[in-house]
């Protein structure tokens, strides 16, 4: 690559990556905090594999349950609920002839909730990722095809490292009385943030009841 291309790609990584990764991070922490039994499994894996240490590059690739929790979060809260593609030539879609210049809109949010692909689609089930391997067009938090996110591998690595460090050091508990309402045209964000108490890791994990329209996105016990 030329110097200009290298600078452009690097800038894209930083500008395009901080917001989606941040969203995946705080939604994963929120979901684990509301599912103590899932958090316990993740912590057991971290303790066995890392023993309180920062993961090495090799260990980052050997955290299947933590990775499952991240993927399950991105399934429920994809960074982009919809995306579009502009046809560069005439084509057929489901026996319909469409001309060049047609816009096609697809929605990861909708696809990720197809029960034939993901049973119990409104449940937070990190363990499903220990046995399923959906195609790129069935699970597409980073989009799919030629426009697949260039920072996908970097983003997953960042999330696994950050969560491994945070979960081993701290217990995060939702502030009582919080209303978790989701807003956003393309990204699902908490309207009033996700205020949480941060305690040492020996603090008991407590599930806090809450209200808000996030219950339409995920089913909580």
Rosetta blueprint (number, residue, H / E / L):
1 X L
2 X L
3 X H
4 X H
5 X H
6 X H
7 X H
8 X H
9 X H
10 X H
11 X H
12 X H
13 X H
14 X H
15 X H
16 X H
17 X H
18 X H
19 X H
20 X H
21 X H
22 X H
23 X H
24 X H
25 X H
26 X H
27 X H
28 X H
29 X H
30 X H
31 X H
32 X H
33 X H
34 X L
35 X L
36 X H
37 X H
38 X H
39 X H
40 X H
41 X H
42 X H
43 X H
44 X H
45 X H
46 X H
47 X H
48 X H
49 X H
50 X L
51 X L
52 X L
53 X L
54 X L
55 X L
56 X L
57 X H
58 X H
59 X H
60 X H
61 X L
62 X L
63 X L
64 X H
65 X H
66 X H
67 X H
68 X H
69 X H
70 X H
71 X H
72 X H
73 X H
74 X H
75 X H
76 X H
77 X L
78 X L
79 X L
80 X L
81 X L
82 X L
83 X E
84 X E
85 X E
86 X E
87 X L
88 X L
89 X L
90 X L
91 X E
92 X E
93 X E
94 X L
95 X L
96 X E
97 X E
98 X E
99 X L
100 X L
101 X L
102 X L
103 X E
104 X E
105 X E
106 X E
107 X L
108 X H
109 X H
110 X H
111 X H
112 X L
113 X L
114 X L
115 X L
116 X L
117 X L
118 X L
119 X L
120 X L
121 X L
122 X L
123 X L
124 X L
125 X L
126 X H
127 X H
128 X H
129 X H
130 X H
131 X L
132 X L
133 X L
134 X L
135 X L
136 X L
137 X L
138 X L
139 X L
140 X L
141 X L
142 X L
143 X L
144 X L
145 X H
146 X H
147 X H
148 X L
149 X L
150 X L
151 X L
152 X H
153 X H
154 X H
155 X H
156 X H
157 X H
158 X H
159 X H
160 X H
161 X H
162 X H
163 X H
164 X H
165 X H
166 X H
167 X H
168 X H
169 X H
170 X E
171 X E
172 X E
173 X E
174 X E
175 X L
176 X L
177 X L
178 X L
179 X E
180 X L
181 X L
182 X E
183 X E
184 X L
185 X L
186 X L
187 X L
188 X L
189 X E
190 X E
191 X L
192 X L
193 X L
194 X L
195 X L
196 X E
197 X E
198 X E
199 X E
200 X E
201 X L
202 X L
203 X L
204 X L
205 X L
206 X L
207 X L
208 X L
209 X L
210 X L
211 X E
212 X L
213 X H
214 X H
215 X H
216 X H
217 X L
218 X L
219 X L
220 X L
221 X L
